[in-house]
Amino acid sequence: MNKKPAFNAVTKVPAYQLVEGSIRGMIMEGELSPGDLLPPETELAEQLEVTRPTVREAFRSLEGAGLIKRGPRRRMVVTAPSPRIVHNAMYEAIVLHGVTYRELWEINMALEPAAAGLAATKVSVELLKEIEANLARTSECLDKPKQLGECDVEFHKLVAEAADNHAMLLAREPLSELLLPAYGTVIRKLGPGERLFEAHTKIYQALKKGNEKQAQIWMAKHIRDFRRGCELAGLNLDAPVGNKP
């Protein structure tokens, strides 16, 4: 006798998820673009042959994802997710997947020199002035851990902005924030003010001259120094981020 195959029950998908998926697909495929107005709830419900509460629930989910927002006459308008939404999603994923400080440092070792290299070819006069002002503030707080840490974070953010690459900005922000505890510990325990200031100055000079190679070399040296600082401070780089390194 032939053995009868066993079939699993088909999972029922809530109607609002089907509506959400349809609208999300149209946005991601370019059929709907940021700034486009969606039909009113009643009209869209009729088109999709679902109830108005179903459409409302789909809108709520899409709004939470940053893909739509309430616009003129309470109509929903398509929008690009804000950097904060992208940041939060990446931040939570990195923490929940148990990514370690060492893994973050490895990615930082790739991103930061790349940002410095791009910045050397793209930096604006305005951002150069901001970086110069940052250096002036840094020179005044070399023995003040809290202020020095703030200046360091600002310096790297300005270099990333000078790179003028939105993909890089979105990728590096949550990584930088997750590495902050390690940065803070190194600065408090070792007081690397002079070495940090020298590296920042050399990077700034390379940016000012448009020297892509030197900007990359000094940023890479700076990031390697950070890892060495972690080791000297006794930090556990193999600890998952979100825990004490």
Solvent accessible surface area in square Angstrom, and as a share of the most:
residue,aa,sasa,rsa
1,M,240,1.07
2,N,139,0.71
3,K,190,0.81
4,K,174,0.74
5,P,97,0.61
6,A,103,0.79
7,F,176,0.73
8,N,145,0.74
9,A,100,0.78
10,V,137,0.79
11,T,113,0.66
12,K,187,0.79
13,V,76,0.44
14,P,63,0.40
15,A,47,0.37
16,Y,62,0.23
17,Q,78,0.35
18,L,115,0.57
19,V,7,0.04
20,E,23,0.10
21,G,40,0.38
22,S,52,0.34
23,I,7,0.03
24,R,87,0.32
25,G,25,0.24
26,M,70,0.31
27,I,20,0.10
28,M,140,0.62
29,E,134,0.60
30,G,51,0.49
31,E,109,0.49
32,L,28,0.14
33,S,51,0.33
34,P,91,0.57
35,G,54,0.52
36,D,55,0.29
37,L,67,0.33
38,L,4,0.02
39,P,35,0.22
40,P,57,0.36
41,E,29,0.13
42,T,69,0.40
43,E,80,0.36
44,L,15,0.07
45,A,8,0.06
46,E,126,0.56
47,Q,112,0.50
48,L,66,0.33
49,E,156,0.70
50,V,44,0.25
51,T,82,0.48
52,R,122,0.45
53,P,82,0.52
54,T,22,0.13
55,V,0,0.00
56,R,90,0.33
57,E,62,0.28
58,A,0,0.00
59,F,8,0.03
60,R,132,0.48
61,S,40,0.26
62,L,0,0.00
63,E,71,0.32
64,G,60,0.58
65,A,32,0.25
66,G,7,0.07
67,L,11,0.06
68,I,2,0.01
69,K,111,0.47
70,R,106,0.39
71,G,23,0.22
72,P,78,0.49
73,R,183,0.67
74,R,176,0.64
75,R,55,0.20
76,M,7,0.03
77,V,14,0.08
78,V,2,0.01
79,T,31,0.18
80,A,66,0.51
81,P,52,0.32
82,S,49,0.32
83,P,84,0.53
84,R,122,0.44
85,I,62,0.31
86,V,45,0.26
87,H,6,0.03
88,N,63,0.32
89,A,61,0.47
90,M,63,0.28
91,Y,70,0.27
92,E,102,0.46
93,A,46,0.36
94,I,21,0.11
95,V,48,0.28
96,L,150,0.75
97,H,151,0.68
98,G,35,0.34
99,V,34,0.19
100,T,26,0.15
101,Y,1,0.00
102,R,86,0.31
103,E,79,0.35
104,L,3,0.02
105,W,21,0.07
106,E,88,0.40
107,I,87,0.44
108,N,3,0.02
109,M,44,0.20
110,A,67,0.52
111,L,34,0.17
112,E,4,0.02
113,P,16,0.10
114,A,38,0.30
115,A,1,0.01
116,A,0,0.00
117,G,0,0.00
118,L,56,0.28
119,A,0,0.00
120,A,6,0.05
121,T,82,0.48
122,K,96,0.41
123,V,26,0.15
124,S,45,0.29
125,V,98,0.56
126,E,116,0.52
127,L,29,0.15
128,L,31,0.15
129,K,129,0.55
130,E,86,0.39
131,I,0,0.00
132,E,89,0.40
133,A,44,0.34
134,N,0,0.00
135,L,15,0.07
136,A,56,0.43
137,R,108,0.39
138,T,0,0.00
139,S,52,0.34
140,E,130,0.58
141,C,8,0.05
142,L,40,0.20
143,D,123,0.64
144,K,96,0.41
145,P,60,0.38
146,K,147,0.62
147,Q,83,0.37
148,L,1,0.01
149,G,18,0.17
150,E,95,0.42
151,C,13,0.08
152,D,5,0.03
153,V,52,0.30
154,E,62,0.28
155,F,0,0.00
156,H,10,0.05
157,K,108,0.46
158,L,12,0.06
159,V,0,0.00
160,A,1,0.01
161,E,65,0.29
162,A,2,0.02
163,A,0,0.00
164,D,91,0.47
165,N,48,0.25
166,H,139,0.62
167,A,75,0.58
168,M,20,0.09
169,L,52,0.26
170,L,65,0.32
171,A,32,0.25
172,R,14,0.05
173,E,69,0.31
174,P,0,0.00
175,L,11,0.05
176,S,20,0.13
177,E,67,0.30
178,L,7,0.03
179,L,1,0.01
180,L,75,0.37
181,P,69,0.43
182,A,0,0.00
183,Y,28,0.10
184,G,22,0.21
185,T,16,0.09
186,V,8,0.05
187,I,7,0.04
188,R,157,0.57
189,K,129,0.55
190,L,73,0.36
191,G,48,0.46
192,P,32,0.20
193,G,2,0.02
194,E,124,0.56
195,R,136,0.49
196,L,11,0.06
197,F,55,0.23
198,E,82,0.37
199,A,4,0.03
200,H,0,0.00
201,T,33,0.19
202,K,77,0.33
203,I,0,0.00
204,Y,21,0.08
205,Q,78,0.35
206,A,5,0.04
207,L,2,0.01
208,K,130,0.55
209,K,163,0.69
210,G,39,0.38
211,N,58,0.30
212,E,78,0.35
213,K,141,0.60
214,Q,71,0.32
215,A,0,0.00
216,Q,64,0.29
217,I,77,0.39
218,W,44,0.15
219,M,0,0.00
220,A,15,0.11
221,K,69,0.29
222,H,18,0.08
223,I,2,0.01
224,R,110,0.40
225,D,42,0.22
226,F,16,0.07
227,R,84,0.31
228,R,134,0.49
229,G,6,0.06
230,C,0,0.00
231,E,79,0.36
232,L,107,0.53
233,A,10,0.08
234,G,65,0.63
235,L,22,0.11
236,N,82,0.42
237,L,8,0.04
238,D,81,0.42
239,A,10,0.08
240,P,53,0.33
241,V,4,0.02
242,G,60,0.57
243,N,83,0.42
244,K,182,0.77
245,P,17,0.11
